[in-house]
């Protein structure tokens, strides 16, 4: 009798554990880490690198997209042994130039597919798009399998142009097209610095397919509305230009803009945006 009860209890625990693992949340973030330039003086990357790493580890990010990172910066973040990353340089599709990389915890996620495309009329090769005058812009994407929940999902990281008005408009349309083409009906997370505030056409275009996590979070948004600080500790931070979007089938439990600092200095000129979400 005792053995039978013990077996039943064990079975119930196994079933319960299966249900709990299925709904295990993921901590997702987007972080423009500001490219490495000596012109930033005291805020140059060598003076910020350890603070960025400490922030990522303390807040226990599971998966996050970065923008502006040069290869040596990404290698620096990857000194955190629990993380690996995927991404390509926007200038040559290899290592040259800024990346929109995707970091993930190796013990939780497997990469199933991955790729890159450029925000231009010719997305399959490096190049400037529309009225962009400064830079190539790239989007990196990965299909992941969550080892804990067994769920599969797509993750896109992107950085829209900061000068070209038409480039930003068209980038919104291209992102919708590419997400539908690549991910089809699968769950999707899109993160990035869009250089666009919420009322712009390109953000509304993305919202025809995806939900802005700021608007659908179960808990009220935490932290300031704005996400850009210009390395100024007293910045008003009213303009929201960094986003995490999710497709139907992903529940956003909470959303926050982190304001971590040390000695009144921020780790980057953008604040990281973080959500906790469950993929169904």
Order of alpha helices (4+ residues) and beta strands (2+ residues): alpha-beta-alpha-beta-alpha-beta-beta-beta-beta-beta-alpha-beta-alpha-beta-alpha-beta-beta-beta-beta-beta
